[in-house]
Amino acid sequence: MTGLGLARLARTVLVAVVASGLAGATARADVEAQILAPSGTLRVGVYSGSPTSMVTDAAGKPHGLSYDLGAELGKRLGVPVDYVRYQRVADIVSAIHDGQLDFTVTNATPARANDVSFSEPVLAIELGFLVPANSPIAEVDDIDRAGVKIGVTKGSTSERTLPAKFKNATIVPAESVKIAVAMFVRGEIDLYATNKPTLFEMSDQMPGARILEGNWGLEQMAIAIPKGRESALPLLNRFVQDIKSSGALETIEQQAGLRGAVNARRN
């Protein structure tokens, strides 16, 4: 065979290899999309008022961990994204468990792991307390007293955890973060307990409000998907590592105004 013929053969083989690789990649993407978004659309659960889920900037554009990571994953899978709004994260976890949603980002607690499957942690955030202006509560040691009313989001980690920590104060569930702000105004709660990114968002709406020093724990935020889709977890874990290493996660945090984050531990 002449040199020209060899060159042509090499080009033909190269084109075939590239085409085969592209076909394989496309096939893998199709399989991954079918696992994670079997309806053909990635259904992302969000709730308003927390940068870990969804907030809106001054121009009215939405941002947040669940919102933006859902958009990025949908783009990589080649499927559209449908945002489904709920009042609180507990409702989102229930909807994922029931197969009504495909994706959210939330605190990966052992209790929730009974209902959904989690990726490795995306980031960790501090848990804290918010008090209104002129509150007599100056530090955590002032909380556990008779008559002190601690607001928590109904169905949250705070609602499950704090009764064992505070024996004398009263735990008061709120239907949503928005309602909790109004409860402060009406004097129905003396402080609020949840993750610090949410507390900072609340404090922006409450002149003079402050977040107490320290924290009472950490939330390990991870991607939650329905049970039965564990074969997609390697993909999700690679996705998490990629958005961390590429700087995309830092950009999402900045756009959402997320404050109170620390380094996540590895599973």
Secondary structure by P-SEA (a helix, b strand, c coil): ccaaaaaaaaaaaaaaaaaaaaaaaaaaaaaaaaaacccccbbbbbbcccccccccccccccccaaaaaaaaaaaaacbbbbbbbcccaaaaaaaaaacccccccccccaaaaaccccccccbbbbbbcccccccccccccccccccbbbbbccccccccccccccccbbbbbbccaaaaaaaaaacccccccccaaaaaaaaaaccccccccccccccbbbbbbccccccaaaaaaaaaaaaaaaaaaaaaaaaaccccccccccc
